[in-house]
């Protein structure tokens, strides 16, 4: 099968998950900001990331984290009651 690797860098048990604007509303399946932040830090091209595309958006966690890093973000979502 595969060997499981335990990486404690992904352990956010003691992290403040309600920092910045992440506490404004309850969302049942919210990605905690530390996950989005870590993904951006580890996988965004260094000094080349100008735009984050989030096709699902959810509660906007990745958009907030991108903004905090100075990265623009877009979502391809149409909200009928805003049109």
C-alpha positions as CSV (number, residue, x, y, z in Angstrom):
1,X,0.0,0.0,0.0
2,X,1.8,3.1,1.2
3,X,3.7,4.3,4.2
4,X,1.9,6.9,6.3
5,X,4.0,9.9,7.1
6,X,3.0,11.9,10.2
7,X,3.9,15.6,9.8
8,X,3.2,17.6,12.9
9,X,3.4,20.8,10.9
10,X,-0.3,20.2,10.1
11,X,-1.4,19.9,13.7
12,X,-3.4,23.0,14.5
13,X,-5.1,21.8,17.7
14,X,-3.9,24.9,19.7
15,X,-4.3,27.4,16.8
16,X,-6.6,30.4,16.9
17,X,-9.0,29.5,14.1
18,X,-11.1,32.6,14.6
19,X,-8.5,35.3,13.8
20,X,-9.0,38.2,11.4
21,X,-12.4,37.9,9.7
22,X,-12.6,34.1,10.1
23,X,-15.1,34.5,13.0
24,X,-17.7,36.7,11.3
25,X,-20.1,33.9,10.5
26,X,-20.6,30.3,11.2
27,X,-20.1,28.0,8.3
28,X,-20.5,24.2,8.9
29,X,-17.6,23.0,6.7
30,X,-15.2,25.8,7.1
31,X,-11.5,25.2,6.3
32,X,-9.5,26.6,9.2
33,X,-7.3,29.5,8.1
34,X,-4.1,27.7,9.1
35,X,-4.7,25.1,6.5
36,X,-5.3,27.7,3.7
37,X,-2.3,29.7,4.9
38,X,0.0,26.7,5.0
39,X,-1.1,25.6,1.5
40,X,-0.4,29.1,0.1
41,X,2.9,29.3,1.8
42,X,4.1,25.8,0.7
43,X,2.7,25.7,-2.9
44,X,2.5,29.2,-4.2
45,X,5.3,30.2,-6.6
46,X,7.8,32.3,-4.7
47,X,7.6,36.0,-5.7
48,X,5.4,35.1,-8.6
49,X,1.9,34.5,-7.2
50,X,-0.4,37.4,-8.2
51,X,-3.7,35.6,-8.3
52,X,-5.5,32.8,-6.3
53,X,-8.4,31.1,-8.1
54,X,-10.9,29.5,-5.7
55,X,-13.5,27.6,-7.6
56,X,-15.7,26.8,-4.6
57,X,-15.1,29.7,-2.1
58,X,-17.1,28.3,0.8
59,X,-16.7,30.7,3.6
60,X,-13.9,32.6,1.9
61,X,-11.0,31.4,4.0
62,X,-8.6,31.1,1.2
63,X,-9.6,34.5,-0.2
64,X,-8.9,36.1,3.2
65,X,-5.6,34.3,3.5
66,X,-4.6,35.3,0.0
67,X,-5.4,38.9,0.7
68,X,-3.3,38.9,3.9
69,X,-0.4,37.7,1.7
70,X,-1.0,40.5,-0.9
71,X,-2.4,38.1,-3.5
72,X,-5.5,38.9,-5.5
73,X,-8.2,36.3,-5.6
74,X,-11.2,35.5,-7.8
75,X,-14.1,33.1,-7.6
76,X,-16.3,31.9,-10.5
77,X,-19.5,32.1,-8.6
78,X,-22.9,33.6,-9.5
79,X,-25.1,34.5,-6.6
80,X,-28.7,34.8,-8.0
81,X,-30.0,37.2,-5.4
82,X,-27.1,39.7,-6.1
83,X,-27.8,39.9,-9.8
